[in-house]
Amino acid sequence: RLNGVELPNWLRKPVYSLYIWTFGVNMQEAAVEDLHQYRNLGEFFRRRLKPAVRPLCANSCLISPADGKILHFGQVKNSEVEQVKGVTYSLENFLGPQKRRSNDSTSSFRDLLLSSPDNDLFHVVVYLAPGDYHCFHSPADWKVELRRHFPGSLLSVNPGVARLVKELFCLNERVALTGQWQHGFFSLTAVGATNVGSIRVYFDQELQTNVPRYNKGSFHDHSYVTIDGQSLKADGEGGVVLQKGAAVGEFNLGSTIVLLFEAPKDFSFSLQPGQRIRVGEGLGSL
């Protein structure tokens, strides 16, 4: 709520200048460099960038959805995912229940997500620090079929906290967008952080986060491929088609983006743990 309080014009430059100095914000990249134009902290956090400062990597089928730091990446094994090295969380707790493709009750949760036995499941975690650009973008060409909102806590997702709190990403409020890309299952999950439960998805006006009336531990689904329970997929309709690099949403401060996706087994990441990454830079290739 504090983020929405309008600052008097004379106070804006000293307040924002202190923030810029503390967190190393590069205002030369901002579409609006004049600090007096940002009426409140929320507008400053969600500042837009100049169009040319985040070119898209043409040689990678998957690009970074956000500016930030790579916390972890790799193959998903045994339906457990590492939030940082050595600390895991349950894939099922993170994404919620999924429909089974067959009557085979022995399949692992990871296997339920895969459309082909020739593919594998991969993940990458990007941490957005307070000084980073706070909008997130589509990491690939894909179709979003479902939005699942998990009300929850707003614990810090700072890497230091992530090393101490198991299943941190499953405790925090998050919005999971799931669907399909050229290789099968694809998901982008925006995880809230301290004072940052407010997650906005531009194409979903019904989404409301950080709402006290929602019970923690529950989740709320919104389908983009059905209307009143009737499927549109048979007609090739429905779903939200996103192009690589398209703006998807925004946070109010710092947070985390988790990508989970199906790809051929020879998919290779071009990353190092802990490296800095920017929107549009390649994450890996086939």
C-alpha positions in Angstrom: 0.0 0.0 0.0 2.9 2.3 0.8 4.0 1.9 -2.8 0.9 3.7 -4.0 1.2 6.8 -1.8 1.8 9.8 -4.0 5.0 11.7 -3.1 5.2 15.5 -3.2 7.1 16.7 -6.2 10.0 18.1 -4.1 10.5 14.7 -2.3 10.6 12.5 -5.4 14.2 13.1 -6.5 15.9 12.6 -3.1 13.8 9.5 -2.4 14.4 7.9 -5.7 18.0 9.0 -5.8 18.7 7.2 -2.5 17.0 4.0 -3.9 19.0 4.3 -7.1 22.3 4.6 -5.1 21.4 1.8 -2.7 20.4 -0.8 -5.3 22.4 0.2 -8.4 19.5 1.2 -10.7 20.5 2.1 -14.2 18.2 5.0 -15.0 19.9 5.6 -18.4 17.9 2.6 -19.6 14.6 3.9 -18.4 12.1 5.2 -20.9 11.5 8.1 -18.5 14.7 9.3 -16.9 13.1 12.4 -15.1 12.5 11.2 -11.5 9.9 13.9 -11.0 7.6 12.0 -13.4 7.2 9.0 -11.1 4.3 9.9 -8.7 4.9 7.0 -6.3 7.3 4.2 -5.5 5.1 1.7 -7.4 5.4 3.7 -10.6 9.2 3.9 -10.1 9.5 0.1 -9.5 7.5 -0.6 -12.6 9.4 1.8 -14.8 9.5 0.9 -18.5 12.7 0.6 -20.5 13.8 2.2 -23.8 12.9 -0.1 -26.7 16.4 -0.8 -27.9 18.1 -1.7 -24.6 16.9 -5.3 -24.4 17.5 -7.0 -27.9 16.2 -10.5 -28.3 18.7 -13.4 -28.9 17.8 -14.8 -32.3 19.9 -17.9 -31.9 18.1 -19.3 -28.8 14.6 -20.8 -28.7 14.4 -19.7 -25.0 15.3 -16.3 -23.7 15.4 -14.8 -20.2 11.9 -13.5 -19.1 13.4 -11.0 -16.7 16.4 -9.0 -15.6 18.0 -10.8 -12.6 20.3 -13.4 -11.2 20.2 -17.1 -12.2 19.6 -19.0 -9.0 19.4 -22.5 -10.5 18.8 -24.4 -13.7 18.9 -28.0 -15.0 16.8 -31.1 -15.5 13.9 -31.9 -13.2 14.5 -35.3 -11.5 12.3 -37.3 -9.2 9.6 -34.6 -9.3 11.8 -32.4 -7.0 13.2 -29.0 -8.1 16.1 -27.1 -6.6 15.3 -23.5 -5.6 19.0 -23.0 -4.9 21.7 -25.7 -4.8 21.0 -28.4 -2.3 17.5 -27.0 -1.3 14.5 -28.5 -3.1 10.8 -28.1 -3.3 8.0 -30.5 -4.6 7.0 -29.9 -8.2 3.4 -31.0 -7.4 3.1 -28.6 -4.4 4.5 -25.8 -6.6 2.2 -26.3 -9.7 -0.7 -28.0 -8.0 -2.6 -31.2 -9.2 -2.5 -32.1 -12.9 -4.8 -34.3 -15.0 -3.5 -37.7 -15.8 -3.1 -38.6 -19.4 -4.0 -42.2 -18.8 -5.2 -44.6 -16.1 -1.6 -45.4 -15.2 -1.5 -44.4 -11.5 2.3 -45.3 -11.2 3.4 -42.3 -13.3 5.4 -39.7 -11.4 4.2 -36.1 -11.3 7.1 -35.1 -13.6 6.0 -37.8 -16.1 2.4 -36.4 -16.1 3.7 -33.2 -17.6 5.6 -34.7 -20.5 3.9 -35.3 -23.9 6.7 -37.5 -25.3 9.0 -40.1 -23.7 11.8 -38.7 -25.9 11.7 -35.4 -24.0 12.8 -34.3 -20.6 11.6 -31.6 -18.1 13.8 -28.6 -17.4 13.7 -25.6 -15.1 15.4 -22.3 -14.6 15.0 -19.8 -11.7 15.6 -16.0 -12.1 15.7 -13.8 -9.0 14.8 -10.2 -9.5 16.6 -7.9 -7.0 15.0 -4.6 -5.8 17.1 -2.6 -8.3 16.1 -4.7 -11.3 13.6 -3.9 -14.1 10.4 -5.3 -12.7 8.4 -6.3 -15.8 8.6 -9.9 -17.1 8.4 -11.0 -20.7 7.5 -14.2 -22.7 10.6 -16.4 -22.8 9.4 -18.2 -26.0 6.7 -18.5 -28.6 3.9 -20.4 -26.7 0.2 -20.6 -25.9 -1.0 -20.0 -22.3 -4.0 -22.3 -21.5 -4.4 -21.9 -17.7 -3.7 -19.4 -15.0 -3.5 -20.9 -11.5 -3.3 -18.4 -8.6 -1.9 -19.6 -5.2 -2.5 -17.1 -2.4 0.2 -17.5 0.2 2.9 -15.9 2.3 5.1 -13.1 1.3 8.5 -14.3 2.5 11.7 -12.9 1.1 12.9 -14.8 -1.9 16.5 -13.4 -1.5 18.9 -16.3 -2.2 20.1 -16.3 1.4 16.5 -17.0 2.6 16.0 -19.5 -0.2 18.9 -21.6 1.2 17.3 -21.7 4.6 13.6 -22.2 3.9 12.7 -25.5 2.2 9.8 -25.2 -0.2 9.9 -21.4 0.0 8.5 -21.1 -3.5 5.5 -23.3 -2.5 4.8 -21.1 0.5 4.7 -17.8 -1.2 1.9 -16.3 -3.2 2.4 -17.1 -6.9 0.7 -17.0 -10.3 1.4 -20.0 -12.6 0.8 -19.7 -16.3 0.8 -23.1 -18.0 0.4 -24.2 -21.6 2.2 -25.5 -24.6 5.1 -24.6 -26.8 6.6 -26.4 -29.8 8.2 -29.1 -27.6 5.2 -29.7 -25.3 4.5 -28.5 -21.7 5.6 -25.0 -20.8 5.0 -22.9 -17.7 6.0 -19.5 -16.3 5.4 -18.9 -12.6 5.7 -15.5 -11.0 6.5 -15.9 -7.3 5.8 -13.0 -4.9 8.2 -11.8 -2.2 8.3 -9.5 0.9 5.7 -6.8 0.3 5.4 -7.9 -3.3 2.2 -10.0 -3.4 0.9 -7.7 -6.1 1.5 -9.6 -9.4 0.0 -8.2 -12.6 -0.6 -10.1 -15.8 -1.4 -7.8 -18.6 -3.8 -10.0 -20.6 -5.7 -11.1 -17.5 -7.9 -8.4 -16.0 -9.6 -10.8 -13.6 -6.5 -11.7 -11.7 -6.3 -10.2 -8.2 -3.3 -10.9 -6.0 -2.4 -10.0 -2.4 -6.1 -10.2 -1.5 -6.7 -11.0 2.3 -10.0 -12.9 1.7 -8.2 -15.7 -0.2 -7.2 -18.7 2.0 -3.6 -19.7 2.0 -3.0 -23.2 0.8 -5.8 -23.0 -1.8 -5.6 -22.2 -5.5 -7.9 -20.6 -8.0 -7.9 -21.6 -11.7 -8.9 -19.6 -14.7 -8.9 -21.3 -18.1 -8.1 -19.5 -21.3 -9.4 -22.4 -23.5 -12.9 -22.9 -22.1 -16.0 -20.9 -21.8 -18.6 -22.0 -19.2 -16.8 -25.4 -19.1 -17.1 -25.9 -22.9 -13.7 -26.5 -24.5 -12.6 -24.3 -27.4 -9.6 -26.4 -28.3 -11.5 -28.6 -30.8 -12.0 -25.6 -32.9 -8.4 -24.4 -32.6 -9.5 -21.5 -30.6 -8.8 -20.3 -27.1 -5.6 -19.8 -25.3 -3.4 -16.7 -25.1 -0.7 -16.8 -27.8 2.5 -15.1 -26.7 5.5 -14.2 -28.9 9.0 -14.4 -27.6 9.9 -11.2 -25.9 6.3 -9.9 -25.5 5.6 -8.1 -22.2 3.5 -10.4 -19.9 3.3 -8.7 -16.6 5.0 -6.9 -13.7 5.9 -7.0 -10.0 5.9 -4.2 -7.5 9.4 -4.7 -6.0 11.7 -7.8 -6.3 10.6 -11.3 -6.9 11.3 -14.6 -8.8 10.4 -16.2 -12.1 10.4 -20.0 -12.4 10.3 -21.6 -15.8 9.4 -25.3 -16.2 9.4 -26.7 -19.7 9.5 -29.8 -21.8 12.2 -30.1 -24.4 14.2 -32.8 -26.2 16.8 -34.5 -24.1 19.6 -32.7 -25.9 18.5 -29.2 -24.8 21.5 -27.4 -23.4 21.6 -24.4 -21.1 24.1 -21.6 -21.8 24.2 -20.4 -18.2 26.3 -20.3 -15.1 24.8 -20.4 -11.6 24.8 -17.0 -10.1 25.3 -15.1 -13.3 23.5 -11.9 -14.1 21.0 -12.1 -16.9 18.8 -9.6 -18.8 15.5 -9.8 -20.7 16.1 -11.2 -24.2 19.4 -13.0 -23.5 19.6 -16.6 -24.5 19.0 -19.3 -21.8 19.8 -22.3 -24.0 19.4 -24.0 -27.3 18.9 -27.3 -29.1 
